[in-house]
Amino acid sequence: MKGTTMSTLMEDDIKRWTAKRKTALVLDIIQGKSTVSESSRAFDLNPSEVESWVDEGKPGMENALRTKPLEVKEQYEWLIKPVQKKVGQ
């Protein structure tokens, strides 16, 4: 992914938004190269969908930067705890 930008990933017509393409788009937004609304217009996407990609990327980024990254099961459990508390399970 190093050195990958939206312009290099978007040279061809997009048939499918792969994880690699979503990541490049989210990185452009985080780095201030684009905004959610600009990206939404440029790629004919729903702004709420792009916002959800940004939101979904944050826990993964946080985990990747941990000294001891969580395993997939631990990540899942960590993410659902607040939801379970709200629901009362």
C-alpha positions as CSV (number, residue, x, y, z in Angstrom):
1,M,0.0,0.0,0.0
2,K,3.0,2.3,0.5
3,G,3.0,5.1,-2.1
4,T,-0.5,4.1,-3.4
5,T,-2.8,7.1,-4.0
6,M,-6.3,7.3,-5.2
7,S,-5.1,8.6,-8.6
8,T,-3.0,5.4,-9.2
9,L,-5.8,3.1,-8.1
10,M,-8.5,4.9,-10.0
11,E,-7.0,4.9,-13.5
12,D,-9.4,2.3,-14.6
13,D,-13.2,2.4,-14.3
14,I,-14.1,1.1,-10.8
15,K,-16.1,-2.1,-11.0
16,R,-15.7,-3.0,-7.4
17,W,-14.5,-1.1,-4.3
18,T,-11.8,-3.4,-3.0
19,A,-10.3,-3.1,0.5
20,K,-7.2,-1.6,-1.2
21,R,-9.2,1.1,-3.0
22,K,-11.2,1.9,0.1
23,T,-8.0,2.2,2.1
24,A,-6.4,4.6,-0.4
25,L,-9.6,6.7,-0.4
26,V,-9.7,6.8,3.5
27,L,-6.0,7.6,3.6
28,D,-6.5,10.5,1.2
29,I,-9.2,11.8,3.5
30,I,-7.2,11.4,6.7
31,Q,-4.2,13.1,5.1
32,G,-6.3,16.0,4.0
33,K,-5.8,15.4,0.3
34,S,-9.6,15.1,-0.1
35,T,-12.8,15.4,1.9
36,V,-15.7,13.0,2.3
37,S,-17.9,15.2,0.1
38,E,-15.2,15.6,-2.6
39,S,-14.5,11.9,-2.7
40,S,-18.2,11.1,-2.8
41,R,-18.8,13.4,-5.7
42,A,-15.7,12.3,-7.6
43,F,-16.5,8.6,-7.4
44,D,-20.3,8.8,-7.3
45,L,-20.6,7.3,-3.8
46,N,-23.0,8.0,-1.0
47,P,-21.3,10.3,1.6
48,S,-22.5,8.1,4.5
49,E,-20.9,5.1,2.9
50,V,-17.5,6.9,2.6
51,E,-17.9,8.1,6.2
52,S,-18.6,4.5,7.3
53,W,-15.3,3.4,5.6
54,V,-13.4,6.1,7.6
55,D,-15.1,5.0,10.8
56,E,-14.5,1.3,10.1
57,G,-10.8,2.0,9.4
58,K,-10.1,3.7,12.7
59,P,-10.3,0.6,15.0
60,G,-8.1,-1.3,12.6
61,M,-5.6,1.5,12.5
62,E,-5.6,1.7,16.3
63,N,-5.0,-2.0,16.6
64,A,-2.2,-2.0,14.0
65,L,-0.4,0.7,16.1
66,R,-0.6,-1.2,19.4
67,T,2.5,-2.7,20.9
68,K,0.7,-6.0,21.0
69,P,-2.0,-6.1,18.4
70,L,-5.2,-7.9,19.2
71,E,-6.1,-11.1,17.4
72,V,-9.2,-11.0,15.2
73,K,-11.4,-12.6,17.9
74,E,-10.1,-10.1,20.5
75,Q,-10.8,-7.2,18.1
76,Y,-14.3,-8.5,17.6
77,E,-15.0,-8.8,21.3
78,W,-13.5,-5.4,22.0
79,L,-15.7,-3.8,19.3
80,I,-19.0,-5.5,20.4
81,K,-18.6,-4.8,24.2
82,P,-20.1,-1.3,24.0
83,V,-22.9,-2.5,21.8
84,Q,-23.7,-5.4,24.2
85,K,-23.7,-3.0,27.1
86,K,-26.3,-0.7,25.4
87,V,-28.5,-3.6,24.4
88,G,-28.2,-5.1,27.9
89,Q,-27.0,-8.6,27.0
